[in-house]
Amino acid sequence: MAFPISICTEVIRDLEFRAQCILAHQLGYDGMEVAPFTLSETPHRLAPAAIAEFRSVAAEEGTAVSGLHWLLASPAGLSITSTDPSVFNKTVDVGCRLVALCAELGGAYLVHGSPAQRQLAPGHEEEGRKRGVAYFAAMAEAATEAGLRYYIEPLARKSTGFVTRIEEALAIIDAIGSPALGTMVDCYAAASNGEDIPALLRQWVPKGVIRHVHLNDPNGRGPGEGKLPFAPIMNALSALGYTGTMAIEPFIYEPDGPASAARSIGYIRGIIEAGIVSGD
């Protein structure tokens, strides 16, 4: 089975955007999952002409923006769980603008990770959770209007206390009731939390709730650079007829971003092309 695989652009952010596109295409990636802060320190304020230029450059170099992730790293001071109304309202405004940015870049989905911007303040955990749900409801509405999907990403417990399991994400999705919302599996987060990823996929992919997968090792590096075996993961996705998207998202780049991007896609494509996914 052919899986569309994107590169998360912070991995190659030391290159200018056109060079990122050229590299992604040459390495065999199907798209670019853009981290907005790599485009601008204020990505929510990008001018229409600049957005159109990014989209045009990607097309010229044989690739495309598949979606956005790591949404709230910039500008500073954002939080979806803040009990400060001014901070929360600003975050909602930025989030809605990023949904619009994704649509204008030609993307189809947004992945909401951003652990630093979803912390629960001690003593205010319940209020923080309610704020987070309200934020996702606002994003669901914006995504619906833009014709996009918005994925709530369960993260590692060591990174945040708000949404670390698929069940938590699904409870929020069910409460909001919007078809624009979905959830996903991040291999780094799931493995860090002690999850059996193939079993997790077998549990949830048939229910149609897993729309996206991030491929990364719990050591923070790319797939194949640690102890997590990815052949069983790819096998499970193939056997289950997974039709969603996926992206490679290491956090540690050795010896550098381009080399990490090259090794990661080569490893995953090698598993697929060698037919390892045909057996457990």
Residue pairs with C-beta under 8 A, 6 or more apart in sequence:
1 237
1 238
1 241
1 242
1 272
1 277
2 272
3 234
3 237
3 242
3 246
3 272
4 30
4 31
4 66
4 245
4 246
5 29
5 30
5 215
5 246
5 247
5 248
5 265
5 268
5 269
6 24
6 29
6 30
6 31
6 32
6 33
6 66
6 67
6 245
6 246
6 247
6 248
7 24
7 27
7 29
7 31
7 32
7 33
7 247
7 248
7 261
7 265
8 33
8 35
8 69
8 70
8 214
8 247
8 248
8 249
9 20
9 32
9 33
9 34
9 35
9 38
10 35
10 37
10 38
10 70
11 248
11 249
11 250
11 253
11 257
11 260
11 261
12 19
12 20
12 23
12 24
12 257
12 258
12 261
13 20
13 35
13 38
13 257
14 256
14 257
15 23
15 257
15 258
17 39
17 54
17 57
18 57
18 60
18 61
20 32
21 32
21 57
21 58
21 60
21 61
21 62
21 63
22 61
23 258
23 261
24 31
24 32
24 63
24 261
25 61
25 62
25 63
27 261
27 262
27 265
27 266
28 265
28 269
29 63
29 248
29 261
29 265
30 63
30 66
31 63
31 64
31 65
31 66
31 67
32 58
32 63
32 64
32 65
32 66
33 65
33 66
33 67
33 68
33 69
33 111
33 247
33 249
34 65
34 67
34 68
34 69
34 105
34 107
35 68
35 69
35 70
35 73
36 43
36 44
36 68
36 70
36 71
36 73
36 74
36 98
36 101
37 43
37 70
37 73
37 74
39 46
39 54
40 46
40 50
40 74
41 74
41 75
42 74
42 75
43 74
43 98
43 101
44 75
44 93
44 94
44 97
44 98
44 101
45 97
46 101
48 104
51 101
51 104
51 105
52 104
54 65
54 105
55 65
55 104
55 105
55 106
58 64
58 65
58 105
58 106
64 106
65 102
65 105
65 106
65 107
66 107
66 108
66 109
66 245
66 247
67 102
67 107
67 108
67 109
67 110
67 111
67 245
67 247
68 98
68 101
68 102
68 105
68 107
68 109
68 110
68 111
69 110
69 111
69 112
69 113
69 153
69 247
69 249
70 111
70 113
70 114
71 95
71 98
71 110
71 111
71 112
71 113
71 114
72 78
72 80
72 91
72 94
72 95
72 114
72 116
72 117
73 114
73 116
73 117
75 94
77 87
77 90
78 87
78 90
78 91
78 94
78 114
78 117
79 87
79 88
79 91
79 117
79 118
79 119
80 88
80 91
80 95
80 114
80 117
80 118
80 131
80 132
80 135
80 136
81 118
81 119
81 120
81 121
81 128
81 129
81 131
81 132
81 135
81 162
82 88
82 91
82 121
82 128
82 131
83 121
83 124
83 127
83 128
83 131
88 131
88 134
88 135
91 117
91 135
92 135
92 138
95 135
95 138
95 139
95 142
96 138
96 139
96 142
98 110
99 110
99 139
99 142
99 143
99 146
99 148
99 150
100 142
100 146
102 108
102 109
102 110
102 146
102 148
103 146
103 147
103 148
107 148
108 148
108 149
108 245
109 148
109 149
109 150
109 151
109 211
109 212
109 245
110 139
110 143
110 148
110 149
110 150
110 151
111 151
111 153
111 184
111 212
111 214
111 247
112 136
112 139
112 150
112 151
112 152
112 153
113 153
113 155
113 186
115 155
115 156
115 159
115 160
118 132
118 160
118 162
118 163
119 128
119 160
119 161
119 162
120 128
120 129
120 160
120 161
120 162
121 128
125 161
128 162
129 162
132 162
132 163
132 172
133 172
133 175
133 176
136 150
136 152
136 172
136 176
136 181
137 176
137 178
139 150
139 181
140 150
140 176
140 178
140 180
140 181
141 178
142 150
143 149
143 150
143 178
143 180
143 181
144 178
144 179
144 180
148 180
149 180
149 181
149 182
149 211
150 180
150 181
150 182
151 181
151 182
151 183
151 184
151 211
151 212
152 163
152 169
152 172
152 173
152 181
152 182
152 183
152 184
153 163
153 169
153 183
153 184
153 186
153 189
153 214
154 163
154 164
154 165
154 166
154 168
154 169
154 183
154 184
154 185
154 186
154 189
154 190
155 163
155 164
155 186
155 189
156 164
156 188
156 189
156 192
156 193
157 164
157 192
157 193
158 192
159 189
163 169
163 172
164 189
164 193
165 193
166 183
166 185
166 200
166 204
166 209
166 210
169 183
170 183
170 209
172 181
173 181
173 182
173 183
173 209
182 209
182 210
182 211
182 212
183 209
183 210
183 211
184 210
184 211
184 212
184 213
184 214
184 244
185 197
185 200
185 201
185 204
185 210
185 212
185 213
185 214
186 213
186 214
186 216
186 249
187 197
187 213
187 214
187 215
187 216
187 217
187 218
187 223
187 228
187 230
187 233
188 214
188 216
188 217
188 218
188 220
188 249
188 251
189 214
190 197
190 200
191 197
191 217
191 218
191 228
192 218
197 228
197 232
197 233
197 236
198 232
198 233
198 235
198 236
201 210
201 233
201 236
201 237
201 240
201 242
202 236
202 240
204 210
205 236
205 237
205 240
205 242
206 240
210 242
210 244
211 244
211 245
212 244
212 245
212 246
212 247
213 237
213 242
213 244
213 245
213 246
213 247
214 246
214 247
214 248
214 249
215 222
215 223
215 230
215 233
215 246
215 247
215 248
215 249
215 264
215 268
216 222
216 223
216 248
216 249
216 250
216 251
217 223
217 224
217 225
217 226
217 227
217 228
217 250
218 226
218 227
218 228
219 225
219 226
219 227
219 252
220 250
220 251
220 252
221 250
221 251
221 252
221 253
221 254
221 260
222 248
222 250
222 260
222 261
222 263
222 264
222 267
223 230
223 248
223 264
223 267
223 268
224 230
224 263
224 264
224 267
224 268
225 250
225 254
225 260
225 263
225 264
230 267
230 268
230 271
231 271
231 276
231 277
232 280
234 268
234 271
234 272
234 276
234 277
235 276
235 277
235 278
235 279
235 280
237 246
237 277
238 277
238 278
239 277
248 261
248 264
248 265
248 268
250 260
250 264
252 260
253 259
253 260
254 260
271 277
